[in-house]
C-alpha cells in the first residue's frame, strides 16, 4: 500500500473517498505500478518510450540513495510541457486499485494505492 497525503489529516478525514482515480486504474508495467493522471501515463503519452522509462526506473531503484539503501519508488517526468509525472513502485501482486480523497470543491487531499 502507498498513501500520498496532500493535506493535513483533518482535511483528509473529512474528505469523501472514491474508488479509482476518476475511473483511471493504476497501470501495470513489467512488475511496477505506475501512478499518474491518465493524460500522463507513459503508456499513452504520444512520443514516449515506456520501455526507456522503465529502464530508467530500474536504474534509479537499483542505484539506491547513495548510502547503499534501496529506494522504493522512482519519479519520471512524462510530459515536461504540462508538468506531468508518473511515480513507479515495484509490486509483485497482479491486482491493484487506487483511491482518492476529494473535498467538496474537487480538491484532491489524499491518494492511496493497494496491490494484492
DSSP file (Angstrom, degrees, kcal/mol; ACC not computed):
  #  RESIDUE AA STRUCTURE BP1 BP2  ACC     N-H-->O    O-->H-N    N-H-->O    O-->H-N    TCO  KAPPA ALPHA  PHI   PSI    X-CA   Y-CA   Z-CA
    1    1 A X              0   0    0      0, 0.0     2,-0.4     0, 0.0   113,-0.2   0.000 360.0 360.0 360.0 138.5    0.0    0.0    0.0
    2    2 A X  E     -A  113   0A   0    111,-2.4   111,-2.8     2,-0.0     2,-0.5  -0.996 360.0-169.9-124.9 130.0    1.2    3.5   -0.8
    3    3 A X  E     -A  112   0A   0     -2,-0.4     2,-0.6   109,-0.2   109,-0.2  -0.985   5.5-168.4-122.5 128.5   -0.5    6.6    0.7
    4    4 A X  E     -A  111   0A   0    107,-3.3   107,-1.7    -2,-0.5     2,-0.3  -0.844  10.0-160.4-116.4  92.0    0.2   10.1   -0.6
    5    5 A X  E     +A  110   0A   0     -2,-0.6   105,-0.2   105,-0.2     4,-0.1  -0.579  13.3 177.9 -73.8 131.8   -1.3   12.6    1.9
    6    6 A X        +     0   0    0    103,-2.8     2,-0.3    -2,-0.3   104,-0.2   0.287  64.1  27.0-116.4   5.9   -1.6   16.0    0.2
    7    7 A X  S    S-     0   0    0    102,-0.7   102,-0.0     2,-0.0     2,-0.0  -0.905  99.1 -65.5-153.7 177.6   -3.2   17.9    3.0
    8    8 A X    >>  -     0   0    0     -2,-0.3     4,-1.7     1,-0.1     3,-0.7  -0.342  53.8-105.3 -71.8 158.0   -3.4   17.9    6.8
    9    9 A X  H 3> S+     0   0    0      1,-0.2     4,-2.7     2,-0.2     5,-0.2   0.826 116.5  58.5 -55.6 -37.5   -5.1   14.9    8.5
   10   10 A X  H 3> S+     0   0    0      1,-0.2     4,-1.8     2,-0.2    -1,-0.2   0.905 107.6  46.8 -62.2 -40.3   -8.3   16.8    9.4
   11   11 A X  H <> S+     0   0    0     -3,-0.7     4,-0.9     2,-0.2    -1,-0.2   0.883 112.2  50.8 -67.6 -37.4   -9.0   17.6    5.8
   12   12 A X  H >< S+     0   0    0     -4,-1.7     3,-0.6     1,-0.2    -2,-0.2   0.926 110.0  49.2 -66.3 -44.3   -8.2   14.0    4.7
   13   13 A X  H 3< S+     0   0    0     -4,-2.7    -1,-0.2     1,-0.2    -2,-0.2   0.881 112.8  48.2 -61.6 -38.6  -10.6   12.6    7.4
   14   14 A X  H 3< S+     0   0    0     -4,-1.8    -1,-0.2    -5,-0.2    -2,-0.2   0.642  95.6  96.8 -77.9 -14.8  -13.4   15.0    6.3
   15   15 A X  S << S-     0   0    0     -4,-0.9     2,-0.5    -3,-0.6    88,-0.2  -0.235  78.9-111.3 -75.5 162.7  -13.0   14.3    2.6
   16   16 A X  E     -B  102   0A   0     86,-2.7    86,-3.1     2,-0.0     2,-0.4  -0.828  29.2-140.6 -92.7 130.4  -15.0   11.8    0.5
   17   17 A X  E     -B  101   0A   0     -2,-0.5     2,-0.3    84,-0.2    84,-0.2  -0.775  18.1-167.6 -94.4 135.1  -13.1    8.8   -0.7
   18   18 A X  E     -B  100   0A   0     82,-2.8    82,-1.8    -2,-0.4     2,-0.5  -0.906  25.6-111.4-121.0 149.7  -13.8    7.5   -4.2
   19   19 A X  E    S-B   99   0A   0     -2,-0.3     4,-0.4    80,-0.2    80,-0.2  -0.671  84.3  -3.5 -78.8 125.7  -12.7    4.2   -5.8
   20   20 A X  S    S-     0   0    0     78,-3.8     2,-2.0    -2,-0.5    80,-0.3   0.383  96.5 -74.3  72.9 149.9  -10.1    4.7   -8.5
   21   21 A X  B >  S-D   24   0B   0      3,-1.4     3,-1.5     1,-0.2    17,-0.2  -0.550 101.5 -48.1 -80.2  78.7   -8.8    8.0   -9.8
   22   22 A X  T 3  S-     0   0    0     -2,-2.0    -1,-0.2     1,-0.3    -2,-0.1   0.868 116.2 -44.7  60.5  37.7  -11.8    9.1  -11.8
   23   23 A X  T 3  S+     0   0    0     -4,-0.4     2,-0.5     1,-0.3    -1,-0.3   0.327 109.3 129.6  88.7  -7.7  -12.1    5.7  -13.4
   24   24 A X  B <   -D   21   0B   0     -3,-1.5    -3,-1.4     3,-0.0     2,-0.4  -0.696  46.4-152.5 -82.8 126.3   -8.3    5.5  -14.1
   25   25 A X        -     0   0    0     -2,-0.5    72,-0.1    -5,-0.2    -1,-0.0  -0.832  29.3-100.4 -98.3 135.8   -6.8    2.3  -13.0
   26   26 A X        -     0   0    0     -2,-0.4     9,-0.2     1,-0.1    70,-0.1  -0.282  46.4-117.4 -53.5 130.5   -3.1    2.3  -12.0
   27   27 A X  E     -E   34   0C   0      7,-1.3     7,-1.8     9,-0.1     2,-0.5  -0.260  16.5-139.4 -68.9 154.9   -1.1    0.9  -14.9
   28   28 A X  E     +E   33   0C   0      5,-0.2     2,-0.3    68,-0.0     5,-0.2  -0.975  23.4 174.1-113.6 131.9    0.9   -2.3  -14.7
   29   29 A X  E >   -E   32   0C   0      3,-2.4     3,-0.5    -2,-0.5    -2,-0.0  -0.794  65.0 -48.3-143.2  96.5    4.3   -2.3  -16.4
   30   30 A X  T 3  S-     0   0    0     -2,-0.3     3,-0.1     1,-0.3    -2,-0.0   0.885 123.9 -29.0  47.7  57.0    6.6   -5.2  -16.0
   31   31 A X  T 3  S+     0   0    0      1,-0.2    60,-2.6    59,-0.1     2,-0.4   0.595 120.0 101.1  85.1  11.0    6.4   -5.6  -12.2
   32   32 A X  E <   -EF  29  90C   0     -3,-0.5    -3,-2.4    58,-0.3     2,-0.4  -0.970  62.5-139.4-129.0 144.0    5.8   -1.9  -11.5
   33   33 A X  E     -EF  28  89C   0     56,-3.1    56,-2.4    -2,-0.4     2,-0.6  -0.839  19.7-151.9 -93.5 139.9    2.7    0.0  -10.6
   34   34 A X  E     -EF  27  88C   0     -7,-1.8    -7,-1.3    -2,-0.4     2,-0.6  -0.955   7.7-165.4-118.0 114.5    2.6    3.4  -12.3
   35   35 A X  E     + F   0  87C   0     52,-3.0    52,-2.7    -2,-0.6     2,-0.3  -0.883  34.7 115.7-102.6 123.8    0.6    6.1  -10.5
   36   36 A X        -     0   0    0     -2,-0.6     2,-0.2    50,-0.2    50,-0.1  -0.971  68.7 -77.6-170.3 164.4   -0.2    9.2  -12.6
   37   37 A X    >   -     0   0    0     48,-0.5     3,-2.4    -2,-0.3     4,-0.4  -0.520  53.9-107.8 -69.3 146.5   -3.0   11.2  -14.0
   38   38 A X  G >  S+     0   0    0      1,-0.3     3,-1.4   -17,-0.2     6,-0.1   0.833 117.7  54.6 -48.7 -42.4   -4.4    9.5  -17.1
   39   39 A X  G 3  S+     0   0    0      1,-0.2    -1,-0.3     6,-0.0    45,-0.1   0.686 109.4  49.7 -70.1 -11.6   -3.0   12.0  -19.6
   40   40 A X  G <  S+     0   0    0     -3,-2.4     2,-0.3    45,-0.1    -1,-0.2   0.314  74.4 129.6-107.4   8.1    0.5   11.5  -18.1
   41   41 A X    X>  -     0   0    0     -3,-1.4     3,-2.3    -4,-0.4     4,-1.1  -0.481  58.0-139.9 -62.6 122.6    0.5    7.6  -18.3
   42   42 A X  T 34 S+     0   0    0     -2,-0.3     8,-0.3     1,-0.3    -1,-0.2   0.741 101.1  61.0 -60.8 -21.2    3.8    6.8  -20.0
   43   43 A X  T 34 S+     0   0    0      1,-0.2    -1,-0.3     7,-0.1    -2,-0.1   0.672 115.7  31.7 -76.1 -15.0    2.0    4.0  -21.9
   44   44 A X  T <4 S+     0   0    0     -3,-2.3     2,-0.6    -6,-0.1    -2,-0.2   0.420  86.2 108.9-124.6  -0.2   -0.3    6.6  -23.5
   45   45 A X  S >< S-     0   0    0     -4,-1.1     3,-2.1    -5,-0.1     5,-0.1  -0.703  76.1-114.4 -81.5 122.1    1.7    9.8  -23.9
   46   46 A X  T 3  S+     0   0    0     -2,-0.6     3,-0.1     1,-0.3    -2,-0.1  -0.281  97.8  14.9 -56.7 133.4    2.4   10.3  -27.6
   47   47 A X  T 3  S+     0   0    0      1,-0.3    -1,-0.3    -3,-0.0     2,-0.2   0.415  94.8 130.7  83.7  -2.2    6.1   10.1  -28.4
   48   48 A X    <   -     0   0    0     -3,-2.1     2,-0.8    -6,-0.1    -1,-0.3  -0.593  52.5-145.0 -84.3 146.0    7.0    8.4  -25.1
   49   49 A X    >>  -     0   0    0     -2,-0.2     4,-2.1     1,-0.2     3,-0.5  -0.862  15.0-173.4-106.7  93.1    9.1    5.3  -25.0
   50   50 A X  H 3> S+     0   0    0     -2,-0.8     4,-2.4    -8,-0.3    -1,-0.2   0.823  84.1  56.3 -59.7 -32.5    7.6    3.5  -22.0
   51   51 A X  H 3> S+     0   0    0      2,-0.2     4,-2.2     1,-0.2    -1,-0.3   0.888 106.8  48.9 -67.5 -37.9   10.4    0.8  -22.2
   52   52 A X  H <> S+     0   0    0     -3,-0.5     4,-2.1     2,-0.2    -2,-0.2   0.895 110.4  51.9 -66.3 -39.5   13.0    3.6  -21.8
   53   53 A X  H  X S+     0   0    0     -4,-2.1     4,-2.5     1,-0.2    -2,-0.2   0.922 109.4  50.0 -59.8 -43.9   11.1    5.0  -18.9
   54   54 A X  H  X S+     0   0    0     -4,-2.4     4,-2.6     1,-0.2    -2,-0.2   0.891 108.5  51.8 -64.1 -40.0   11.1    1.5  -17.3
   55   55 A X  H  X S+     0   0    0     -4,-2.2     4,-2.0     1,-0.2    -1,-0.2   0.906 111.1  48.4 -61.9 -40.3   14.8    1.1  -17.8
   56   56 A X  H  X S+     0   0    0     -4,-2.1     4,-2.6     2,-0.2    -2,-0.2   0.900 110.2  51.5 -66.6 -41.1   15.4    4.5  -16.1
   57   57 A X  H  X S+     0   0    0     -4,-2.5     4,-2.6     1,-0.2     5,-0.2   0.938 110.2  48.6 -59.6 -47.9   13.1    3.5  -13.2
   58   58 A X  H  X S+     0   0    0     -4,-2.6     4,-2.4     1,-0.2    -1,-0.2   0.885 111.6  50.3 -60.9 -38.7   15.0    0.2  -12.7
   59   59 A X  H  X S+     0   0    0     -4,-2.0     4,-2.3     2,-0.2    -1,-0.2   0.929 111.1  48.3 -65.1 -45.1   18.3    2.2  -12.8
   60   60 A X  H  X S+     0   0    0     -4,-2.6     4,-1.1     1,-0.2    11,-0.3   0.931 114.9  44.3 -61.6 -47.0   17.1    4.7  -10.2
   61   61 A X  H  < S+     0   0    0     -4,-2.6    10,-0.8     1,-0.2     3,-0.3   0.902 114.8  48.5 -67.7 -40.9   15.8    2.0   -7.8
   62   62 A X  H  < S+     0   0    0     -4,-2.4    -1,-0.2    -5,-0.2    -2,-0.2   0.857 106.8  56.9 -67.3 -34.5   18.9   -0.2   -8.2
   63   63 A X  H >< S-     0   0    0     -4,-2.3     3,-0.7    -5,-0.2     5,-0.3   0.794  93.5-166.8 -68.9 -26.8   21.2    2.8   -7.6
   64   64 A X  T 3<  -     0   0    0     -4,-1.1     6,-0.2    -3,-0.3    -1,-0.2  -0.256  43.4 -48.5  72.6-161.3   19.6    3.5   -4.3
   65   65 A X  T 3  S-     0   0    0      4,-2.2    -1,-0.2    -4,-0.1     5,-0.1   0.248  78.6 -98.1 -98.1  11.8   20.1    6.6   -2.3
   66   66 A X  S <  S+     0   0    0     -3,-0.7    -2,-0.1     3,-0.2     4,-0.1   0.390 114.8  79.5  87.9  -4.7   23.9    6.8   -2.4
   67   67 A X  S    S-     0   0    0      2,-0.3     3,-0.1     0, 0.0    -3,-0.1  -0.095 117.6 -93.0-124.7  33.2   24.2    5.2    1.0
   68   68 A X  S    S+     0   0    0     -5,-0.3     2,-0.5     1,-0.2    -4,-0.1   0.686  88.8 126.6  64.6  21.2   23.7    1.6    0.0
   69   69 A X        -     0   0    0     -6,-0.1    -4,-2.2     0, 0.0    -2,-0.3  -0.931  60.8-124.1-109.8 134.1   19.9    1.8    0.7
   70   70 A X        -     0   0    0     -2,-0.5     2,-0.2    -6,-0.2    -8,-0.1  -0.504  20.8-134.0 -70.9 137.1   17.4    0.8   -2.0
   71   71 A X        -     0   0    0    -10,-0.8    -7,-0.1   -11,-0.3     3,-0.1  -0.651   6.9-145.2 -86.6 153.5   14.9    3.4   -2.9
   72   72 A X  S    S+     0   0    0     -2,-0.2    18,-0.4     1,-0.1     2,-0.3   0.307  72.3  21.2-109.2  10.8   11.3    2.2   -3.1
   73   73 A X        -     0   0    0     16,-0.1     2,-0.3   -13,-0.1    16,-0.2  -0.978  59.3-148.2-161.5 165.6   10.0    4.4   -5.9
   74   74 A X  E     -G   88   0C   0     14,-1.9    14,-3.2    -2,-0.3     2,-0.5  -0.995  10.1-145.9-138.1 144.8   11.1    6.4   -8.9
   75   75 A X  E     -G   87   0C   0     -2,-0.3     2,-0.4    12,-0.2    12,-0.2  -0.947  15.7-173.7-112.9 128.8    9.5    9.6  -10.4
   76   76 A X  E     -G   86   0C   0     10,-2.6    10,-2.3    -2,-0.5     2,-0.6  -0.980  24.6-130.4-122.5 131.1    9.7   10.1  -14.1
   77   77 A X  E     +G   85   0C   0     -2,-0.4     8,-0.3     8,-0.2     3,-0.2  -0.718  29.5 174.5 -78.5 118.9    8.6   13.3  -15.9
   78   78 A X  E    S+     0   0C   0      6,-1.4     2,-0.2    -2,-0.6     7,-0.2   0.656  72.9  27.3-102.7 -19.3    6.4   12.1  -18.7
   79   79 A X  E >>> +G   84   0C   0      5,-1.9     5,-2.3     1,-0.1     4,-1.0  -0.653  62.7 177.6-143.0  82.7    5.1   15.4  -20.1
   80   80 A X  T 345S+     0   0    0      1,-0.2     3,-0.3    -3,-0.2    -1,-0.1   0.812  79.2  61.2 -59.3 -32.0    7.5   18.2  -19.4
   81   81 A X  T 345S+     0   0    0      1,-0.2    -1,-0.2     2,-0.1    -2,-0.0   0.849 118.1  27.8 -65.1 -33.8    5.4   20.8  -21.2
   82   82 A X  T <45S-     0   0    0     -3,-1.0    -1,-0.2     2,-0.1    -2,-0.2   0.359 111.3-112.6-108.4   3.4    2.5   20.3  -18.8
   83   83 A X  T  <5 +     0   0    0     -4,-1.0     2,-0.3    -3,-0.3    -3,-0.2   0.782  59.0 162.4  72.9  26.1    4.5   19.2  -15.8
   84   84 A X  E   < + G   0  79C   0     -5,-2.3    -5,-1.9   -45,-0.1    -6,-1.4  -0.594  10.0 173.8 -83.2 139.7    3.1   15.7  -15.8
   85   85 A X  E     - G   0  77C   0     -2,-0.3   -48,-0.5    -8,-0.3     2,-0.4  -0.894  20.7-145.0-137.8 169.4    4.9   13.0  -14.0
   86   86 A X  E     - G   0  76C   0    -10,-2.3   -10,-2.6    -2,-0.3     2,-0.5  -0.998   9.7-143.8-136.7 139.5    4.5    9.3  -13.0
   87   87 A X  E     -FG  35  75C   0    -52,-2.7   -52,-3.0    -2,-0.4     2,-0.5  -0.908  15.9-156.5-103.4 129.1    5.5    7.5   -9.9
   88   88 A X  E     -FG  34  74C   0    -14,-3.2   -14,-1.9    -2,-0.5     2,-0.4  -0.913  11.7-178.7-109.5 128.5    6.7    3.9  -10.3
   89   89 A X  E     -F   33   0C   0    -56,-2.4   -56,-3.1    -2,-0.5     2,-0.3  -0.992  29.4-120.8-125.2 130.9    6.6    1.4   -7.5
   90   90 A X  E     +F   32   0C   0     -2,-0.4     2,-0.3   -18,-0.4   -58,-0.3  -0.545  40.6 172.2 -69.1 132.4    7.8   -2.2   -7.7
   91   91 A X        -     0   0    0    -60,-2.6    -2,-0.0    -2,-0.3     0, 0.0  -0.989  31.4-165.5-140.1 148.9    5.0   -4.6   -7.0
   92   92 A X        +     0   0    0     -2,-0.3    -1,-0.1    23,-0.1     2,-0.1   0.661  64.8  93.8-101.8 -23.2    4.6   -8.4   -7.2
   93   93 A X        -     0   0    0      1,-0.1   -62,-0.1     2,-0.1    -2,-0.1  -0.366  62.4-149.4 -76.7 150.7    0.9   -8.6   -7.0
   94   94 A X  S    S+     0   0    0     22,-0.1     2,-0.3    -2,-0.1    -1,-0.1   0.835  77.5  71.3 -86.6 -36.2   -1.3   -8.7  -10.1
   95   95 A X        +     0   0    0      2,-0.0    21,-2.5     0, 0.0     2,-0.3  -0.652  61.2 164.4 -86.8 137.4   -4.4   -7.0   -8.6
   96   96 A X  E     + C   0 115A   0     -2,-0.3     2,-0.3    19,-0.2    19,-0.2  -0.992  11.2 177.3-150.5 152.5   -4.2   -3.3   -7.9
   97   97 A X  E     - C   0 114A   0     17,-2.3    17,-2.5    -2,-0.3     2,-0.3  -0.988  14.4-143.6-154.0 157.4   -6.5   -0.4   -7.3
   98   98 A X  E     - C   0 113A   0     -2,-0.3   -78,-3.8    15,-0.2     2,-0.3  -0.923   9.8-168.2-127.0 152.5   -6.4    3.3   -6.5
   99   99 A X  E     -BC  19 112A   0     13,-2.7    13,-2.5    -2,-0.3     2,-0.4  -0.958   2.9-161.7-135.5 152.7   -8.4    5.6   -4.3
  100  100 A X  E     -BC  18 111A   0    -82,-1.8   -82,-2.8    -2,-0.3     2,-0.6  -0.994  13.4-141.3-136.5 145.3   -8.6    9.3   -3.9
  101  101 A X  E     -BC  17 110A   0      9,-2.8     8,-2.9    -2,-0.4     9,-1.0  -0.930  26.6-170.4-105.3 123.4  -10.0   11.6   -1.2
  102  102 A X  E     -BC  16 108A   0    -86,-3.1   -86,-2.7    -2,-0.6     6,-0.2  -0.909  16.7-139.5-118.3 140.2  -11.8   14.6   -2.5
  103  103 A X    >   -     0   0    0      4,-2.4     3,-2.4    -2,-0.4   -88,-0.1  -0.424  44.0 -92.7 -82.3 170.4  -13.1   17.8   -0.9
  104  104 A X  T 3  S+     0   0    0      1,-0.3    -1,-0.1     2,-0.1    -2,-0.0   0.822 127.5  53.3 -56.0 -34.0  -16.5   19.2   -2.0
  105  105 A X  T 3  S-     0   0    0      2,-0.1    -1,-0.3     1,-0.0    -3,-0.0   0.404 124.4-101.7 -84.0   4.4  -14.8   21.5   -4.5
  106  106 A X    <   +     0   0    0     -3,-2.4     2,-0.3     1,-0.3    -2,-0.1   0.441  69.3 152.6  92.2   0.3  -12.9   18.6   -6.1
  107  107 A X        -     0   0    0      1,-0.1    -4,-2.4    -5,-0.1     2,-0.5  -0.482  44.3-131.3 -65.8 127.3   -9.6   19.2   -4.4
  108  108 A X  E     + C   0 102A   0     -2,-0.3    -6,-0.2    -6,-0.2     3,-0.1  -0.708  32.4 170.3 -80.9 124.2   -7.6   16.0   -4.1
  109  109 A X  E     +     0   0A   0     -8,-2.9  -103,-2.8    -2,-0.5  -102,-0.7   0.550  63.3  11.9-112.5 -12.3   -6.3   15.7   -0.5
  110  110 A X  E     -AC   5 101A   0     -9,-1.0    -9,-2.8  -105,-0.2     2,-0.4  -0.948  55.7-160.7-163.0 144.4   -5.0   12.2   -0.4
  111  111 A X  E     -AC   4 100A   0   -107,-1.7  -107,-3.3    -2,-0.3     2,-0.4  -0.963  11.8-171.6-123.5 144.9   -4.2    9.3   -2.8
  112  112 A X  E     -AC   3  99A   0    -13,-2.5   -13,-2.7    -2,-0.4     2,-0.4  -0.994   4.8-168.1-137.4 145.0   -3.9    5.7   -1.9
  113  113 A X  E     -AC   2  98A   0   -111,-2.8  -111,-2.4    -2,-0.4     2,-0.4  -0.996   5.0-173.4-131.1 135.8   -2.8    2.6   -3.9
  114  114 A X  E     - C   0  97A   0    -17,-2.5   -17,-2.3    -2,-0.4     2,-0.4  -0.982   6.5-167.5-129.4 145.6   -3.1   -1.0   -3.0
  115  115 A X  E       C   0  96A   0     -2,-0.4   -19,-0.2   -19,-0.2   -23,-0.1  -0.995 360.0 360.0-126.9 136.6   -1.8   -4.1   -4.6
  116  116 A X              0   0    0    -21,-2.5   -20,-0.2    -2,-0.4   -22,-0.1   0.318 360.0 360.0-148.3 360.0   -3.0   -7.6   -3.6
